[in-house]
Amino acid sequence: MDTWNKAAWKSLFVPGGMLLLVTVILLKTGWTTLTLPVLTWLYYAGLLVGLLLAWRFHSSRTFFALLVLFLAQKAIVLFLTGGGPLRVPDHAALEAVVFLVPLNLVLLSLARERGFTASTAGPTLVFLFVQSTIVAALARAGQDYPSSPHTPPHPVVSLLSSPYAWAAFAIAAIILLVRFMLLRKPVESALFWSLTSYFLGLHSGGVGRAATAYFATSFLILAVSIIETSYLLAYHDELTTLPSRRAFKDTLLRLQAPYSIAMVDIDHFKRFNDTFGHDTGDQVLRLVASSLARVTGGGRAYRCGGEEFAIVFSGRTTSEVVDHLERLRGTIESSSFHVRGGDRRQMPRGSDRRSQRSPSRGRTGRAIRQLAQAENRSALSVTVSIGVAASTQEKTDPDRIVQAADQALYRAKAAGRNRIETASTPRRRVRARAAGIA
């Protein structure tokens, strides 16, 4: 798995990391002159916007993350501005608040998104209520506890100075970062950066101008992650993680000659999907998409729908991209995988309507069914056909180039599949080596 490519770094730092960086720069350089009342207004505005967006888009994890940060910040402010010196139980309550935030954010990251229903949101609310009750009980115990003249003036900073606090935040940050590396979702990145911003708020004293700014930033990061998630759902394919057809159409509007467009189609995908089942078909799509995402030559891959993909090469002619496409074709052909378990399509269900198929269709699928029976003994492979076209002085309209690439793709299919055809010159046939699949 290509864990740390350019796209991964960008999705990690944008927008959460950038928002926090801007806040740090403004506070450290003194470029912002916002007063505490203004920052407090921004704090509540960010919280309200985040909660409304989370509710509207059914993002319960983000909603409860905002709620956790809000309750923790209010508890800290209550202890530090309640008047009088802090007692030992107050320190215990503060320590509980400090440690509960990273714990809750990790638990929310590990939880599945289930929306807002009584059966799903109820247990989470009860869990937060129990935590709040424990903190309140610790604070209550401190009312009759004698104060100590040696109480540190800045207990939150003192707590963060302990190795236990650092360990709690470090472990939580590592877990959240690993979760992002595995899932690559905006909410995982937002939880990581909101935890970091919360930590900086505590390190700034928990109250005051700087701390309020950091807490407000943590709310803003979570709110923006909902917008980022909506953008990804609109412009990225959830199954393959490639940009979607909508993103492909937007890219065509911005293209300037010279450029090349390659249309890619998985060979015999429908028969393959019908024989092995949709789960295996999804596995094939992800396998091909992972290779397309790593195409060389400066190309960017898109999923246009079904088993069809597109690759855009900006500033490249056909002769400059053919070798890269040939390398891509060979990489996909040489890749293999094992079918994951049995599929219900292979199970007898009494009178099977598939028995009514015509003899010719049965013969065409015989090789694939034989491979299905031997799936535990050998690996399977898949091939693709590719058609490529480039802009010319006469043809600069991207839609016409796409049509030319589609026509080249049809020729590749008709010529035997597992090959590349250009819009100008037919290429020599490449013999398929993936028996029974291509």
Buried (B, 14 or more C-beta within 10 A) or exposed (E): EEEEEEEBEEBBBBBBBEBBEBBBEBBEEEEBEBEBEEBBEBBEBBBEBBBEBBBEBBBBBBBBBBBBBBBBBEBBBBBBEEEEEBBBBBBBBBBBBBBBBBBBBBBBBEEEBEEEEEEBBEEBEEEBEEBBEEBEEBBEBBEEEEEEEEBBEEBBBBBBEEEEBEEBBEEBBEBBBEBBBEEBBBBBBBBBBBBBBBBBBBBBBBBBBBBBBBBBBBBBBBBBBBEBBBEBEEBBBEEBBBBBBEBBBEBBEEBEBBBBBBBBBBBBBEBBBBBBBEBBBBBBBBBBBBBBBEBEBEBBBBBBEEBBBBBBBBEBBBEBBBEBBBBBBBBBBEBEBEBEEBBEBBEEEEEEEEEEEEEEEEEEBEBBBEBBEEBEEEEBBBBBBBBBBBBBEEBBEBEBBBBBBBBBBBBBBEBBBBBBBBBEEEBEEBEBEBEBBB
